[in-house]
Amino acid sequence: MNQTLTAAVLFADVEGSTALYERLGDAAALSRIGPCMARMKAIVVGGQGRVIKSIGDGIMCLFPNPADALRAAVDMQIAQADRDDGLALRIGFHAGEVILRDGDVYGDTVNVASRIEEMAKGEQILTTGPTVAMLPEYLKHGVRRVGQIDVRGKELPVDSYEVIWRWSEDLTVMENPVTQQPLPNARLWLRYRGREHHLSCADREFTIGREPGCDLVTPQPRASRLHGRIEYRGGVFVLLDLSANGTFVHFDGDREFLLRRSFVPLRGSGRIGLGLSTTGAGAEEAVEFRCE
């Protein structure tokens, strides 16, 4: 029986795997690619997704929404970047209507997702304009338009966007027509253990960690000495994770996610966990924030 639903289809592929098999031989190449595939599949399952099938040295996955697909894609790239195995991942995803039949997925959304993945380079994540429009506002700040691509069967080209999953000092991520307008008089309010901090656009950098010299000092043992920092860039406050254990971020009205050596613009209100979840035992150690 066919089932029609709206979902995000993600393709992830190990770049250059054919050349690796030729250079190293089947056994040696598989010893590198096999663990990489296993990590990708585990991240999909742990990120609310479903692995539909393996395709050569890649996977096709299904997620209930594009936000979950984006987070899983970023987690895949970060996990692979931690390995010194010479492999790189190409990832592409697109959201729309799909047809489920006999455990497989069909439809135009699948074709577009496959095409966008083919256009990606190693260590790159690509998605489409319609998919970006479906993302929560704070995630839209982490993408940038890269151009248009032709998709077989479509009369008009499709806008493509790159997901910026790691920070670089010279990267401008805010120049994005789909995001909210920058806030020239932005204010950020932070509260930790009863102490309040107020940041304005004049405060270009605010550091967080166990190091006594940080602007917000925490004795929490899972926090790093320099756990992260907040910067005012392009009209918004951006939270960057620099830690060993990651930073948990919970925007009010959304589910918590883990930030690992990446960044997210802060919007609205929520909580930040320094190496600990903002729920359960870590709730008392969470940093509350509100953007005004």
ZATORLUM-828752 format. One record per residue (C-alpha): residue in one letter; x, y, z. Coordinates in steps of 0.05 Angstrom, whole numbers. Layout:
! ZATORLUM-828752
NODE; A; X; Y; Z
...
This chain:
! ZATORLUM-828752
NODE; M; 0; 0; 0
NODE; N; 25; 69; -17
NODE; Q; 33; 122; 37
NODE; T; 41; 196; 18
NODE; L; 73; 244; 67
NODE; T; 117; 306; 72
NODE; A; 188; 290; 93
NODE; A; 261; 305; 80
NODE; V; 303; 258; 38
NODE; L; 378; 258; 50
NODE; F; 433; 226; 9
NODE; A; 503; 219; 38
NODE; D; 561; 189; -1
NODE; V; 635; 175; 12
NODE; E; 673; 217; -38
NODE; G; 726; 181; -80
NODE; S; 710; 111; -55
NODE; T; 720; 79; -123
NODE; A; 790; 107; -128
NODE; L; 804; 84; -57
NODE; Y; 786; 13; -75
NODE; E; 831; 15; -135
NODE; R; 889; 44; -96
NODE; L; 885; 3; -32
NODE; G; 849; -60; -53
NODE; D; 781; -84; -30
NODE; A; 799; -106; 41
NODE; A; 839; -44; 60
NODE; A; 788; 4; 30
NODE; L; 730; -31; 63
NODE; S; 766; -26; 131
NODE; R; 762; 50; 124
NODE; I; 694; 57; 90
NODE; G; 656; 6; 132
NODE; P; 664; 44; 198
NODE; C; 646; 109; 163
NODE; M; 581; 79; 136
NODE; A; 565; 52; 205
NODE; R; 575; 120; 237
NODE; M; 529; 154; 186
NODE; K; 474; 103; 197
NODE; A; 479; 109; 273
NODE; I; 473; 185; 268
NODE; V; 411; 179; 224
NODE; V; 376; 132; 272
NODE; G; 396; 175; 332
NODE; G; 371; 238; 297
NODE; Q; 298; 217; 286
NODE; G; 313; 189; 216
NODE; R; 308; 124; 180
NODE; V; 359; 92; 134
NODE; I; 321; 71; 72
NODE; K; 378; 36; 36
NODE; S; 452; 34; 21
NODE; I; 473; 54; -49
NODE; G; 545; 34; -62
NODE; D; 585; 72; -10
NODE; G; 529; 118; 8
NODE; I; 461; 118; 42
NODE; M; 391; 144; 27
NODE; C; 353; 168; 89
NODE; L; 285; 196; 108
NODE; F; 272; 248; 162
NODE; P; 205; 275; 187
NODE; N; 227; 347; 174
NODE; P; 286; 386; 144
NODE; A; 311; 410; 211
NODE; D; 325; 339; 233
NODE; A; 358; 325; 166
NODE; L; 403; 386; 173
NODE; R; 425; 368; 243
NODE; A; 441; 296; 223
NODE; A; 480; 321; 163
NODE; V; 522; 367; 207
NODE; D; 534; 311; 257
NODE; M; 557; 265; 201
NODE; Q; 607; 317; 176
NODE; I; 634; 332; 246
NODE; A; 641; 258; 262
NODE; Q; 679; 246; 198
NODE; A; 723; 307; 208
NODE; D; 746; 276; 274
NODE; R; 775; 216; 236
NODE; D; 842; 217; 201
NODE; D; 823; 165; 148
NODE; G; 827; 207; 85
NODE; L; 752; 202; 72
NODE; A; 704; 259; 59
NODE; L; 628; 261; 55
NODE; R; 582; 292; 4
NODE; I; 512; 306; 31
NODE; G; 449; 334; 0
NODE; F; 377; 336; 24
NODE; H; 310; 362; -1
NODE; A; 241; 364; 32
NODE; G; 174; 354; 0
NODE; E; 120; 303; -14
NODE; V; 144; 230; -19
NODE; I; 111; 163; -31
NODE; L; 128; 104; 15
NODE; R; 119; 36; -16
NODE; D; 147; -31; 6
NODE; G; 201; 2; 50
NODE; D; 227; 47; -6
NODE; V; 214; 121; -22
NODE; Y; 193; 150; -89
NODE; G; 175; 216; -120
NODE; D; 202; 282; -145
NODE; T; 231; 298; -77
NODE; V; 276; 238; -81
NODE; N; 301; 259; -150
NODE; V; 317; 330; -127
NODE; A; 353; 305; -64
NODE; S; 395; 257; -106
NODE; R; 413; 313; -155
NODE; I; 432; 362; -100
NODE; E; 477; 310; -68
NODE; E; 512; 298; -135
NODE; M; 529; 372; -138
NODE; A; 561; 373; -68
NODE; K; 636; 369; -59
NODE; G; 672; 331; -4
NODE; E; 659; 360; 65
NODE; Q; 599; 398; 38
NODE; I; 524; 397; 53
NODE; L; 476; 424; 1
NODE; T; 401; 435; 3
NODE; T; 349; 473; -36
NODE; G; 311; 539; -31
NODE; P; 243; 506; -17
NODE; T; 276; 465; 38
NODE; V; 308; 525; 70
NODE; A; 241; 560; 72
NODE; M; 215; 503; 115
NODE; L; 271; 509; 167
NODE; P; 262; 544; 235
NODE; E; 286; 617; 231
NODE; Y; 349; 605; 273
NODE; L; 373; 550; 227
NODE; K; 363; 593; 165
NODE; H; 421; 636; 188
NODE; G; 468; 577; 179
NODE; V; 459; 571; 104
NODE; R; 481; 612; 44
NODE; R; 457; 612; -28
NODE; V; 508; 583; -78
NODE; G; 470; 584; -144
NODE; Q; 421; 545; -186
NODE; I; 422; 474; -212
NODE; D; 384; 438; -266
NODE; V; 343; 377; -246
NODE; R; 321; 326; -296
NODE; G; 246; 331; -309
NODE; K; 240; 403; -282
NODE; E; 230; 461; -329
NODE; L; 262; 512; -283
NODE; P; 328; 507; -245
NODE; V; 328; 498; -169
NODE; D; 361; 546; -121
NODE; S; 416; 511; -81
NODE; Y; 442; 530; -12
NODE; E; 502; 507; 28
NODE; V; 496; 489; 101
NODE; I; 554; 521; 139
NODE; W; 572; 468; 190
NODE; R; 637; 496; 217
NODE; W; 661; 565; 233
NODE; S; 716; 605; 200
NODE; E; 736; 675; 220
NODE; D; 727; 705; 151
NODE; L; 660; 671; 137
NODE; T; 600; 716; 126
NODE; V; 538; 674; 139
NODE; M; 486; 728; 150
NODE; E; 479; 751; 78
NODE; N; 418; 709; 64
NODE; P; 353; 735; 34
NODE; V; 310; 683; 68
NODE; T; 329; 702; 139
NODE; Q; 298; 754; 184
NODE; Q; 325; 825; 180
NODE; P; 386; 839; 225
NODE; L; 371; 875; 290
NODE; P; 412; 939; 292
NODE; N; 395; 951; 366
NODE; A; 398; 878; 387
NODE; R; 405; 861; 460
NODE; L; 421; 793; 491
NODE; W; 403; 776; 563
NODE; L; 438; 718; 598
NODE; R; 425; 689; 667
NODE; Y; 468; 637; 702
NODE; R; 465; 618; 776
NODE; G; 427; 681; 792
NODE; R; 476; 727; 758
NODE; E; 454; 767; 697
NODE; H; 494; 791; 637
NODE; H; 469; 841; 585
NODE; L; 502; 845; 516
NODE; S; 491; 897; 463
NODE; C; 516; 904; 391
NODE; A; 577; 941; 421
NODE; D; 599; 877; 455
NODE; R; 634; 841; 399
NODE; E; 656; 780; 439
NODE; F; 633; 746; 503
NODE; T; 669; 683; 528
NODE; I; 641; 625; 569
NODE; G; 680; 571; 605
NODE; R; 716; 546; 668
NODE; E; 776; 592; 656
NODE; P; 774; 648; 708
NODE; G; 786; 700; 653
NODE; C; 721; 683; 617
NODE; D; 664; 734; 618
NODE; L; 617; 680; 644
NODE; V; 654; 631; 690
NODE; T; 624; 563; 707
NODE; P; 653; 511; 755
NODE; Q; 613; 457; 719
NODE; P; 663; 401; 707
NODE; R; 637; 381; 638
NODE; A; 648; 451; 612
NODE; S; 715; 465; 578
NODE; R; 763; 518; 602
NODE; L; 742; 560; 541
NODE; H; 676; 527; 525
NODE; G; 649; 576; 475
NODE; R; 638; 648; 457
NODE; I; 582; 694; 434
NODE; E; 596; 744; 379
NODE; Y; 554; 799; 348
NODE; R; 558; 790; 273
NODE; G; 515; 816; 217
NODE; G; 461; 841; 264
NODE; V; 452; 778; 306
NODE; F; 486; 745; 365
NODE; V; 521; 680; 345
NODE; L; 538; 625; 395
NODE; L; 601; 585; 377
NODE; D; 619; 520; 410
NODE; L; 694; 510; 423
NODE; S; 688; 453; 473
NODE; A; 705; 380; 482
NODE; N; 636; 358; 505
NODE; G; 592; 403; 462
NODE; T; 540; 455; 477
NODE; F; 466; 437; 485
NODE; V; 418; 490; 457
NODE; H; 344; 491; 471
NODE; F; 303; 545; 436
NODE; D; 235; 553; 469
NODE; G; 183; 517; 427
NODE; D; 234; 470; 395
NODE; R; 271; 408; 417
NODE; E; 342; 410; 445
NODE; F; 401; 396; 400
NODE; L; 476; 389; 409
NODE; L; 524; 440; 380
NODE; R; 594; 413; 368
NODE; R; 649; 458; 342
NODE; S; 597; 494; 301
NODE; F; 552; 555; 312
NODE; V; 481; 578; 315
NODE; P; 450; 648; 315
NODE; L; 410; 662; 378
NODE; R; 338; 683; 369
NODE; G; 280; 689; 417
NODE; S; 292; 655; 483
NODE; G; 317; 588; 510
NODE; R; 372; 554; 549
NODE; I; 445; 535; 537
NODE; G; 477; 474; 569
NODE; L; 553; 473; 576
NODE; G; 570; 400; 564
NODE; L; 504; 379; 597
NODE; S; 433; 375; 573
NODE; T; 389; 433; 593
NODE; T; 338; 383; 621
NODE; G; 340; 335; 679
NODE; A; 402; 339; 723
NODE; G; 432; 394; 679
NODE; A; 373; 441; 684
NODE; E; 402; 479; 744
NODE; E; 468; 490; 707
NODE; A; 435; 516; 643
NODE; V; 447; 587; 619
NODE; E; 382; 622; 603
NODE; F; 381; 671; 545
NODE; R; 333; 720; 514
NODE; C; 343; 763; 452
NODE; E; 309; 831; 450
